[in-house]
């Protein structure tokens, strides 16, 4: 599909009409939309669109009823509005059984671990409710907590790295405190049987712990980095904004953000896709690793001397079609498909995850497309490129090995553009290293 060129006033009018429909659908049902924030290897998603499991891509919206499933080499991360995260290891499946809002606006989240391994890193809750179910057991989290659940056929283990969690089920009710773990016999449903669950004053390390820790360290490091004064009730995606770009004040226009590695020919709608969701219609999905907040909140504007800049604007509305102000006369603006339910790629489309490599070439004008979180000092690389206008070759740090993983996979989806962007040689990709669980 090509992006339709239209006059500025007509295009903006279409955008506002489309966004009203999406926002109204979400508001009327008290529905919530969270972010598929990291996809590595084989990952599939059922978006409740009637097509069953399909290939998952970075930045796909996750709605109530969605299922996420990983293959033998797959890993995935889902970010909630406050920056809390759920991570899924290889050979695992997770169902989002409830993503709603209470009468007072509190966020109500219930997920079901169908199989495999899940990590949860939950921020301060402030009245929100989070529950993770597995087998016939349930975990409620009263405050901020970081924990892991490994579900096997006969038993399950819960390890708490930080905070406390409350578990309940046929085997009874019990609390698991920080740095403790519990092993639950799923076949034993007698609450009088003290062997139905066993509490330990420590926990055993799992091969995926290092990967989970590195993801946490990335978000902790960049959520408040960059000197940003952005204040939002929605924290998801902020780490990526601080890592992949720069906040600035534009004289006469106000506060905004722009990704690294842009040039005069770049616009924010060159690469992505239209994905259809029941009750909401088509929503724009960005192919860029930072592409969440700038496409669903605030607006994009074009300003002389700066180019395209995202301005946060109001946080009261979620826009399924990006809002645009002050576009150039011949700008290519996003326009949703009129009919059909299939995902429609634009430009280079969407990525499942960056290709595996140890060296990566970043080209001017790529805006970070295909660049993982593992490149050290990305801001310095961007500064050098801005002064030289030459491609940069960077290194990627290897991720911790996982016994059940055969390596990362996936490649950018075919698009309609032949423009150059990032390119990679084969090797290993990973994430910033970090210390022990905190």
N, C-alpha and C positions, 0 to 999 in steps of 0.2 A: 504493500500500500504506500502511496505517496501522501505527504502532508499537503492539504489543500491550501493554496495561497488565496487570501481574501483581503478586502479592505479592512483597515484597522477597526472602524466603528462596527461593521457587520460582524467581524470575528469576535470582538469583545462582547457584543450582544449575545452571540451564540454561547459564549463561555458562561455568561451570567445565567442564561436560561437553563443550561445543562447543570450548573452547580446547584441551582435552587432545587432541582429534582432530586439530586443525590443527597443534599443536606436534609431535605424534608423527609426522605425515606428513612434516613438514619435517626433523625430526631423523633419521628412518630413512634418508632419501635423501640426507642431507647437502645438501639444497637450500638456496638462499639467496633472499631476497626483497629487492629494492631498490625505490627510490621514483621514480615519475614526478613530479618536483618542480616543473616549470613547463611550462605548455602555452599557447601563443599562436597564434592563427589556426587554420587547418585542420591538425589532427594526427590520425592514425589509429593504432590499435594492434591487433595480433593477439595475444591473450593465450593462445593454444593451447587455447582453450575450444571449438573446433570451429565457430565462427561467422565465421572469417576476419577481415578488417580491419573494425574498428568505430571509432566516434568516441572519441577519447581524452579523459580527464578528469584534472584535477589530483589527485594522491595515489593514483592507481591503482597497486597493486603490480605490479612487473615481475619475471617469473620466467624461468628458463631456457627458451629456445625462443621467447620473445616477439619480435615484430618491431614496430618503430616507424617510421612513415612520415609525412613532412610534405608539405603542399601548397605552392602557389606563395607563400602568405603565412604559412606555418607555421614555428614554431620550438618546440623542446622541450628540456627538461633532465632528466637522470636522475641522482639522487644515490645514491652507494654508502654503505655503512655507516660508513666513516671520514670522510665528508664530501667525498670525491673526486666529481667530476662529469663527465658526458659531455653535450655539447650538440649538437643537430642543427639545421642551417640549413634554409632553404626547399628544396623539391624534393629531399629526401634520404631515405634509408632505412637503418636500422640493425637488425641482428639480434643478439640476445643468445644466442650459441651455447653458452656454458657459464658457469653461475654456481654454483660448487660450493665445497666445503671439503676441504682436504687432511687427511691423517691427524693432523696436529698442529694442526689448526684454522686453518691459513692459508687466506686467501680466494683462490680461483682464478677469474679472470674472463677470458673471451674473447668479443670482439664482432667482428662483420663489418660493415664499411661497404659496403653494397650500391651506393649511389650518393650523390652530393652532397657535402656538407661536414659534417665533425664536428670538434668541439673537445674536448680531454681535459685536465682539470686534476686531476692525481693527487697525493695527499698522500704523506707518508712511508710506505713500504711494509711494513717489518718482517716480511719473509718472504712477504708476499702476492705473487701473480703476476698481471700484467695484460698482455694481448696484444690488439692491434687489427689485424685483417686487412682487406685490400682487394685486389680482383682476385686475383692470385697472390702478392701481397706480404704481409709481416707486420712489425709493429712490436712489439718487446718493450721494456718500460720497467723498467729495473733499480732506479731510485730515483724520488723525487718529480720530476715533470715537468709542463710545460704546453705543449701543441703543437696544431697544426691539420693536418688532412688534407683536401685537396680532390681528389675523384676525378672525372675526366673520362673520356670514351670512349677516348681515345688515350693519355693520360698521367695522372699524379697528382703533386701537390706536397705535401711535408711541411715545415712551418715549425715550428721549435722556439723557443718564447719563453723557456722556463726549463728547466734540466736537460739531460740527454742521453737520446737514444733509440737503440736498435739496430734497423736494418732488414735484412730478408733476403727473398730470393725468387729467381726464375729469373735475375735480373740480378746476383746476388751478394749479399755481406754488406757492410754499411758502417755507420758510426756517424754520427749527425747531432748535433752539439753545440749548445749554447745560442747563440741569435741567428743560427743558420745554417738553411739550407733545402736540400731536395733535390728535383729534378725527375726522375721515373722514366718512362721510355718503356715502356709496358705491352706493346707489340707486340714489343719486342726482348728476347729471352730468352737471348742469348749473354753469359755472364759475362765473356768476354774482350773484349767490345766496351765500351770505356770511355765510349761515348756512351749506354749503356743507362741510366745515371743521372748526373746532374750536380749536384755540391755547390756551393752558393753561400755566401759569407761574410755574407750578409744574407738578408732575406726581404721580399717585397712585401706591402703592406697589402691586406687584403680588406675589402669593405664590412661584413661581419659582425663584424670584430674589435672594434669599439666595443661592440657588444651583449655579446659574450663577456667583455670586460674589465669591463663594468658588473656582470654577474652575479658575477664573481669578487670584485669590490670589495664587493658586498653581503655575500657569505658571509664574507669576511675581516673585515669590519667588525663583523658581528653574531654570529659564532660564539663569541666570547669576551666579548661585551658583557653589560650588565645585572647585573653582579656575581654571576652565578650560580655556585654551588659544585657544579653538576651534573657528575659525572664518569661518563662512559659509554664503553664500547668502541664504541658506535654513535653516530656524530656526525651522521648525516643527520637533518635537521629542526631541529637546535639553533639555527641562524641564525634560522629563522622563529619559534621560541619566544621568542627575545630581542627580535625586532622587533615581534611581534604581541601580546606579553603581558608578564607580570611574575612573577618568582619571589619567593616569600615564605616566612616561617616562621609556621605557625599554632599558637598556644599550645595545648598538649595533644595536637596531632595531627602536628606535624613539618613537614617541608619540602614545598613544593608549588608549583604554577604555575597561573596563571589568565589567560585571554585578556582583552584590553581590550574595552570596549564591551559588557559583560554587564549584565543586570538580573535582578530577582528571578524573572522568568518564563522565563529562559533555561536550557536544559540542553544538554549536549554532544552529544545524539543527535537533535537536531531536524532537522538537514540533512545528507544524505549519501545513500548507496546501499549495497545488497548486491550484490557482484560475485562470480560463481562462477569458481573456478579448479580445473582437473583435479588430483585427488589431495589437494586441500585443502578442497574444498567452498566454501561462501559465506564471504566475508570482508567485514567492514564497511569502507567507504571514506568518509572524512569529506569534506564539501563545503567545509570551512574551509581557508584557505591555509596555516594552521599545523598542519593536522590529520594529522600522521603519527605522531610518537613517542607522543603522549598516548593513541593508540588501539591501539597494538600492544605497548606496554611499560607496566609499572606498573598503576595503577588510577585510576579516577575516584571521588571521594567527595564527599558533600554535608555541609557543616559550617555550623552556625548562625552567622549574622553574616558569613559569607564566600560562601556558595552553593557551586556546583560547583567543585572544585579537582582538578587532576591531581597525583598523587604518583608519582614515578619508580619506586620499588620495586626489584625485582631485574631484572638485564639478561640473565638466563640463558634466558629464554623469549620467544618471539614469539607474541602472542595474536591470532588472526584475528577473534575476537569480543571487544570491550572488556570489561575486568573492572570491576565496580562494587562499592563498599562503602558502607554507611551511606546508602542512598538514602532520600528522603522516601517516605512511605507510598503516595502516589499518583503516583510518578514514572513517566514513560514510559521504559522500558528497552529496549535493542536486542534483537531476537529474529530470528534468521536464518530465511529461508524454508525450509519443510520439503522442498519439491520444486521441480523446474525448474532451468534453467541461465541464464535471462535476468537481466540487470541490473535490479534493482528500486529505484526512486527513493523517497526518504523526504523529506518537507518540501520544501524548495527544491531538493533533489537535489544534483547535482554541477555544477561549472562547467568549461568548456573553458578559459576565461581570462576575466578581467574585460572587460566591454564597453569599447570605445574611447571615450575622453573626455579632456577637459582639466580638467573640474571633476567632483567626486564628492561626493555627500551620504552621510555615514555616520550611521546612526540608532542610538539607544540600543537595546541588546538584540541587535544584529546580530553581535556577537562577531568582527567583521572579515570577515564573509562578503562576497566579491567585492572586497575591498580589495587592490590590487596592492602590490608591494614598493617602489613609486616615491613614496609619500607621505612628505614630509619631516617628521621629528619626530613620528612617530605617537604616541609616549608623551605628548607635550604636548597633542596633540589629545584623547587619552583623558582626561587630567587635567582639561581644560576641560569636557569633556562630563560627567564625574563630578560636577562642581560645579554645572553648569547644567541637566543632564538634557535638553538640547536637541540636535537634529541638528547636525552639523558639516559645513560645505562646505569641501573641501580641493582643492588643485591637484595635478596629476600632471605630472612632467617628461617631455618627449618623448624617445623612444628614438632612437638613430642610425638614419638612413634606410638602407634596403637596396635596391639597384637592382632586384632581382628581386621585391621585395615590393610588394604593392598595399595594404598596411596590415594591421592586426590584425583578427581577426574572432572569431566565437563569441559565445555568450550562455548564461546559466544555463539548465539543463534544466528542463523543466516539472516541478513537484512537486505535492504535494497540499495545501500550506498557502498561505493567503492573507496570512500575516504580512508586515509591512513589514520591509525590511532595508536594503541599500545600493541606491542608485540612481545612474545616471550619465547625463550628457549626452554627445553625440558630440564627439570630439576626438581626441587622441593620447595613448597611454599608453606608459610606458617604465620605466627603472630608474635608480637613482642614478648620477650621473656619476662618473667616476674618472679616474685618471692613466694613464700608459702601462703596458704589460705589465711585470710585475716577474718 
